[in-house]
């Protein structure tokens, strides 16, 4: 997580500019999901925010596990049931190898058992895709989810 100085700062990252407000945290995010439409939607949402920066995308757990060491994100948003390894395995990998990186799991399904499974594996939160929003993401990061 980047701490932004008290003045408005422009940060150049891979030819994209982010305007960061005073005292705001900018979370570097990797999205791992096998549904291209969800990734596109989430990319647009994150790119429109000032507190999240999308640094990588993966369509499988294997791709996510390959990206994480080189990008060292603050947050990984992973689908629970994407192709191998699934989001639960990616979360275990993150917790074991990158303890400062947080994981949030998502799914098209809303069953309460998914929230329990996500927390058991060390995820910060489980957010059903139909309820996903920037505010839900912020609440999870504040520990309110």
Residue, then its C-alpha position, 0 to 999 in steps of 0.5 A: x500500500x502506498x502512503x501518499x504525501x499530504x500534497x496532491x501527487x501524480x504518480x506515473x505507473x506503466x504510462x497511466x496517471x493516478x491522481x491521489x488525494x491528501x492522505x489517501x491510500x492507493x491499493x495495488x490490485x491484481x484481479x484473478x477471474x475466469x470470466x472476461x466480462x467480470x474482469x472488464x467490468x472490475x477493471x473499469x470500476x477500479x480505473x475510475x477510482x482514486x484509491x485502487x490501481x489495477x496492476x495485473x489481471x489473470x484468467x486462472x489461478x496459475x496466472x495469478x500465482x505467476x503475477x503475484x511475486x513480480x507485482x507484489x500487490x496490496x490486494x488480490x481479488x480472486x474468483x473462488x471457482x476459477x480454473x486451477x488453482x481456485x481462489x481458495x488456493x490462491x488465497x493460501x498461496x498469498x497468505x503463506x508467501x506474501x503476508x502483507x498482501x490481502x485477498x478478497x474472494x468473489x463468486x457468482x454464488x451467494x451462499x453463506x458457506x463461501x464467506x466461512x470458507x474464505x475466512x478459513x483460508x485467510x481471505x479478508x472477505x468474501x463478496x458476492x459478485x452481484x454485491x461487489x462495488x467500490x464501497x463494498x471493497x472499501x468496507x472489506x479493507x476497513x474490516x467492516x465486511 
